Amino acid sequence: MDTESEDIQKACYDVLRKVSKNRRYILKRDYFDKVPANEVSIKSPVKDVSDEELEALTALWVTPRHRVCSLLQLQSLVLAW
């Protein structure tokens, strides 16, 4: 396999991007969405995410834009039932 091939590099990039996005989704779902705002951990609950990374993600997730997206996703799941 030619690892220098542009197609191979794009495929690897896409796989890594999807895995990273899915990991952030799982972190948000398990450690942010399910807990009250005053109980959100400031220390990383998992070993593969540093405290600084979790702090940056938490800062992103508390923005109004991301709160609205979460609520819309939740509503769509409830309506699907």
Secondary structure, DSSP 8 states (H G I E B T S, - for coil): --TT-HHHHHHHHHHHHHHHHHHHHHHHIIIIITS-GGG--SS-SSTTS-HHHHHHHHHHHTSHHHHHHHHHHHHHHHHH-
